[in-house]
Amino acid sequence: MFYRIAADGLMLMLMHLLFIVFVLLGALLAFKWRQVIWCHLPAAVWGTLVEIFHWNCPLTHWENLMRHDAGQAGYSESFIEHYVWPLIYPTGLTPNMQLGLGALVLLVNLIIYALLIGRWKQA
């Protein structure tokens, strides 16, 4: 029962979504809390690499393990392909789209960190 709740519930989905948002926009938190950089930089690098190299997120693996332990079938695609892409891109994910998303993550974070560095130099 616990495994089904964990797999179906908001726990893993919420973790995925929060991580995705943190990867894309977490650097903005450094404007208020400078130490967040030490958590955000590895997350942003990981998120970028996952998109560029088409890796699966470990959360997807854990979710599938919980589904199997609950007697359910897991899914073979990544969390993003399974839950997010059908909402954002109804036609499906292509390698070029993933490269574009990886580039977007990198670009957004480079801009935010450039602004942060500029702000710190002024202070």
C-alpha positions in Angstrom: 0.0 0.0 0.0 2.8 2.4 0.9 4.6 1.9 -2.4 1.5 2.6 -4.4 0.8 5.8 -2.5 4.4 6.8 -2.9 4.4 6.1 -6.6 0.9 7.4 -7.4 0.8 10.2 -4.9 2.2 13.6 -5.3 5.4 12.8 -3.5 7.6 11.8 -6.5 5.7 13.9 -8.9 6.1 16.9 -6.7 9.8 16.1 -6.2 10.3 15.9 -10.0 8.4 19.2 -10.7 10.2 21.1 -7.9 13.5 19.8 -9.0 12.8 20.9 -12.6 11.8 24.4 -11.5 14.8 24.6 -9.2 17.1 23.6 -12.1 15.7 26.2 -14.3 15.1 29.1 -11.9 16.8 28.2 -8.6 19.6 30.6 -9.2 17.1 33.4 -8.6 17.1 32.3 -4.9 20.7 33.3 -4.7 19.7 36.9 -4.9 18.3 36.5 -1.4 20.3 33.5 -0.1 23.8 33.4 -1.5 24.5 29.9 -0.1 21.8 28.3 -2.3 24.4 28.4 -5.1 26.1 25.3 -3.7 22.9 23.3 -4.1 21.8 24.9 -7.4 25.0 24.7 -9.4 25.2 20.8 -9.2 21.4 20.6 -9.9 21.6 22.9 -12.9 24.6 20.9 -14.3 22.7 17.6 -13.7 19.5 18.9 -15.3 21.4 20.2 -18.3 23.3 17.0 -18.8 20.2 14.9 -18.4 18.6 16.8 -21.3 21.6 17.0 -23.5 22.6 13.3 -23.1 19.1 11.9 -22.9 19.7 10.3 -19.5 16.9 9.2 -17.2 16.4 10.8 -13.9 17.0 8.6 -10.9 13.6 9.6 -9.5 12.0 7.9 -12.5 13.9 4.7 -11.5 12.8 5.0 -7.9 9.2 5.6 -8.9 9.2 2.5 -11.2 10.7 0.4 -8.3 7.9 1.6 -6.0 5.3 0.8 -8.7 6.7 -2.7 -9.1 6.8 -3.3 -5.3 3.1 -2.2 -5.3 2.3 -4.8 -8.0 1.9 -2.2 -10.8 3.7 -1.9 -14.1 6.2 0.9 -14.3 6.9 2.9 -17.4 9.9 2.9 -19.6 10.2 6.5 -20.5 11.4 9.3 -18.2 9.2 11.3 -15.9 9.3 14.2 -18.2 8.3 12.1 -21.2 5.5 10.4 -19.2 3.9 13.3 -17.3 5.2 16.7 -18.6 5.7 16.4 -22.3 2.1 15.3 -23.1 1.1 18.6 -21.4 3.6 20.8 -23.0 4.5 19.1 -26.3 1.6 17.0 -27.5 3.5 15.5 -30.4 6.3 14.0 -28.3 9.9 14.6 -27.4 12.6 14.6 -30.0 16.4 14.6 -29.5 16.6 18.1 -30.9 13.9 19.3 -28.5 15.9 17.9 -25.6 19.1 19.6 -26.8 17.1 22.8 -27.0 15.8 22.4 -23.5 19.3 21.7 -22.3 20.5 24.9 -24.0 17.6 26.8 -22.5 18.5 25.6 -19.0 22.1 26.6 -19.6 21.2 30.0 -21.1 18.7 30.9 -18.3 21.2 30.0 -15.6 24.1 31.8 -17.3 22.0 35.0 -17.5 20.9 34.8 -13.9 24.5 34.0 -12.6 25.8 36.9 -14.7 23.3 39.2 -13.1 24.2 37.9 -9.7 27.9 38.4 -10.2 27.3 41.9 -11.5 25.2 42.6 -8.4 27.9 41.3 -6.1 30.6 43.3 -7.8 28.5 46.5 -7.2 28.1 45.7 -3.5 
